[in-house]
């Protein structure tokens, strides 16, 4: 039955929180003893028989994970590792909203001391990331963005197609990596964005081996207001379905629209509107000559509890 995996997690303490509506079950595992199965993650995330979430995030010392211990060995500040799983139990490389909530969880659990204006480095499957505490949220440097199919994208600005069940034909798209894969489709107007039916997984060709998140974006008119680019977005997350927000997806959406507009303008600061609220995305040159992407927005814990089966 759907609830059976939860029996094995009886008496486990948890917190529940969200970042612009992208919600997660948060688990503290300071001894590195919690070995979650995909079935347990799916059971926790189930919105009918479990706690309900877009995913599960475990806070575990980086040194407790043999395959990622090198991160803390080379960067002693990366003590904590964000072990993130999608709602279906599958492993994901990174989650821009999740990482903000992860650091907020560490702060609220008193596992770290992070005054406003201070930064914390954490381990993740997408490498070590730096998160800064802001007066009203957190900003994470997600590192460089990139084109998944760079040669084709450079020649035509498009490199893939996306098909929804109710579309007559597939739409052209651009593939962006933020440490995890994204496929971005531009729509003409907000009415089309609002009417999208994202109950079924979009078909993407070519699709990355481990699947892709799909973002549907509408550039604002005018695109730039007071020096800041503006876009609206909805997203279908692999392993989850449609979510109210996707942090790395917001970054990919801004990167794609910025790439498409490169011949007429390049704006480094963007606002991305999603169903769950609003986040900011900034592009900054790094020492390697590429561009880091900084995602900023709120994060909030809403409840705590202990799993029980009675």
Buried (B, 14 or more C-beta within 10 A) or exposed (E): EEEEBBEBBEEBEBBBBBBBBBBBBBBBBEEBEBEBEBBBBBBBBBEEBBBBBBBBBBBBBBBBBEEBBEBBEEBEEBBBBBBBBBBBBBEBBBBBBBBBBBBBBBBBBEBBEBEEEEBBBBBBBBBBBBBBBBEEBBBBBBBBBBBBBEEBBEEEBBBBBBBBEEEEEBBEBBBBBBBBBBBBBBBEEEEEBEEBEBEEBBBBEEBBEEBBBBBBBBBBEEBBEEEBBBBBBBBBBBBBBBBBBBBBBBBBBBBBBBBBBEEEEEBBBBBBBBBBBBBBBBBEEEEEEEBBBBBBBBBBBEEEEEBEEE
